[in-house]
Structures are given as C-alpha cells and as structure tokens.
C-alpha cells in the first residue's frame, strides 16, 4: 500500500483557493502551530444595505473623532486583532495574511487618533466578496465605526458579499444575519463569477455618506 500523501504546504495561493470553496483557516491559539479549515453550517454575513447605525453611533460618526484610512498599517491592524488573551491568529496565519496583503488580496480599514492606531478591521478580497477576518477596538465605538465605513465602502466599490464567518450578538446588533451553508455557497458563487471588485478603486466615504443609512432608535 502506498504511503498517504502529505497535504500541500500552506501558502497564500492555497488560502485563496480555500476561500473560493467557502472555507477559511483558524488555529486553536497563537501558540498552536497547527491550522485547520472551517466551513460552518450557518454563516454570518452583513447585507451591504442593512447595516444598523443607531442615533448615538450616527452622532459619533458625524463628530469624526478619528481619521479613517485604508491599508495605512495592515500588519499593525492584524497584530492588534491578535493582541488579546485568546486568539486564533497564530504565526503561520499572521504571515499568510501579510502575504495576501502584498498580493493585493487582503486589506485593512483603520481608525487613527493622530499617530495612534485605535481600531480597525481586516479581511480578504476575492472576486466581489470580502471575507471579514477580525477587528479590534481601543476606543469606544471604534470597531462599530470601522464596520460602518467598511460596509458603505464595499457597497460603493462593487462588492456583493460581506462574509463575517460567524454571527455574534455584537454583529447581529449591527445588522448581520445568519444564513444556511447552501445559501452562502450560492452567494459566494455569484460573487466570484461576476467580475472583480477593487476596494482601492475610490476614496473612503465621508462621514455624511456613511450615516445616510436607515437608522434605528437607540
């Protein structure tokens, strides 16, 4: 009997093929070198026209307390997302996302207070899909503001799918929903077969554009 074949080595190209099939990588912890693949039975997504901006969040966005940037410090954003007691971002995954960023397939939207990075979100782009990976917040509402800007910007630049992987109570309060795996794969196929969206193709929206969404009473 022939010995079993070794799995292909992890690479940025392999990650892109995995995302195209609807799976994504995780590790048990930052100190565990192993990486496993996840394809949830129920998938979290943000409808690009359904982000909930409460009145209080809209007021904060209008005050523009932070500078909003795209890819000013991708590596720093991923490092900040991993800077917590428990994280699934190990050294291998950290390096692979930086490889994807150099290839133009991973991007970060960041909030800055002067020269200090205080919040942000990063993810992978493929076709017209954005796969949100992680976010962090070091100021009140920073992650909410980042998601509000990102959702509007994805819509403005031609994306059709914002994948959040899992649905958390925090994301649900902002308008994210959960759909069955089969429905997700249909959306993914559509997003991958109708051209390529470019998150860098236009400037980020201003505060006025972001809050011009249906608001909810807070």
N, C-alpha and C positions, 0 to 999 in steps of 0.2 A: 504494500500500500504506500502510495506516495505521501510524503510528509505534508501537513497543511501549509498552505501558502501564507506568508506573512502579510498582514494588512499593509496597504500603501502608506508611506510616511505622510504625516500631516504636513500640509502646505497650504498657502493661500489659494491656489487653484482648486485644491480638494475642498476647501471650505466653500468656495463659490459653487461648486457642483452640488455640495450638500444643501446649501440654501435653495438652489434651484429645485431640489427634490422635496423641500419643505422641512428639512431637519437642521438643527443647529447644535454647536458644541457647548459643553459645560464640563467643569471639574468639581469634585466634591469639596475642595478647599484650595486655597492658594498654595498650600504645601504638598498637595497630592499631584504628582506629575501626570496621572492618568487623565485622559479626556474621553468622554462618552458622548453619544449622539442622542438628541431628544426630538421626538415627534409627538407632541401632546394630542390626546384625543379631542380636547377642546382647546381652541386657540383664541388668544386675545388679539383684538385689532382696534384701532382708532378709526372710525368713519371720518374721512377728511372734512366732511361738512358738519360734523356732530360734536366738536369739542365744546365742552361746557365752560364758559367763563362767568363766574359769579360776579355780582356787582362789586364786591370788595376786591376781587382779583383784577377786574377791569380798572378800578381806581388806581391800584398799584401799578399796573402796566402803563397807564397814562402818565403817572409821575415819572416814569422812565428812570428808576433808581440805579439801573445797571446799563453798561454797554453790552450790546449783543454782537457776537462775532461768529463767523463760520470758519472752522479749521485754523484758528489762530494758534491753538496748542492742543492738537489731537492727543498726543502722547500724555500730556498732563491731565487731560479730561479722563482718559481711560485709567490712569493711575489714581485719580481722585475717586472714580467709581469703585475701584478695588480697595480703597483705603477705609476698610470697615472691619469689624471683628470677624465676620463670616463673609466670604466672597467665593464665587465660582470662577473668578478670573485668576488662573494660575500663570506661571511664567510662560508656558507654551502658548496659551491663548492670548496673553498680552502681546507676545511677539508676532503672532499671526495677524492680529488686528492692525498692528503697525505696518505689516507687510501689505495688507489690503488697503490701508490708507495711502501708502506710496504708489499703489496701483490705481488709485482713484476710485476704489470701491468701499471705502469707509470714511465717515465724516463725523465731525462733532459740531454741535451748536452750543456756544458757551456764553456765560454771563460773567462780566468783569466789573469789579469795583476798583477803578483805577488800574493798577498793575496786578491786582489780586484776582485769581480765578475763583469765583464763589458759587458756581453752579453750572450744570450742563447735562447734555445727553449725547450719546453717540450711537452709531449704528452702521449697517452695511447696506449698500445700494446695489441693485441688480435689476436690469430692465426698468420697469416703472414701480418697483417695490422697494420700500425702505424697511429694513429689519431692525427695529429698535433693540439695542442690547442692554444698556444700563444708563442710569442717571445718578446725579448726586446734587446735594444742596448744602451750602454752608451759610446761607442767609434765608430768612423767612420767605417762603413762596418762590424761591429761586428755581426749583425743579418744575413747578407749575408754569412759571413764566417761560422757561425754556421749551416746554412741551407746547404751549400756546403758540409761540413763534414758529416752532418746527412744523406743527400741523398746518398752519397757514402757508408756510414756505413750501412744504411738499405739494400742497394743492396748487400753488402758484407756478411751480416748476414742472407740473405734468405727471406727478406720481398718482397712482390709483390705489395703492395698498400700503398701509402703515401697520406693520406687524409688531405687536407688543409681546408676542410669545405666550405669556401667561396673563390672566386677568387678576389684578389685585384690587382690594377695596379702594385704594388711592386712585388707581387708574379708572376704575368704574365711576368714581365720583366726578371725574373729568370728562366722561362720555365714552370711554372704552367699553366694548362689548365682547362677549364670548360667542364663538361660532363653532359648529362641529368641524372635525378634521376634513371631511369630504368637501364641505363648503369652502373651507380655507384653501384647499388644493385647487379648487376651481378658480377662486380669486387669484391665486398665485399664477396659475397657468395663463390667465388673461393678462396679468401684469408683466409677464415675461415674454409674451408673444405680440405685443403691440408697441414696439419701439423701445427706446431708451430715454429715460428722463435724466436731466442733469441738474443736480442740486446746486451747482455752482453757476448756473446759466443766468442768474439775475440776482440783484442785491436782496438782502433780507428785507422783509416788510417793516414798515414803521409801526409805531405803537397804535396809531389811529386805525391802520388796516387790520391789525391783529384783533382789536376789540370790536370791530364791526362784524360780530357774530351774534348769534342768538344767545342772550344772557339768561341766567337763572337767578332767582331771588336768593340772596344769601342770608 
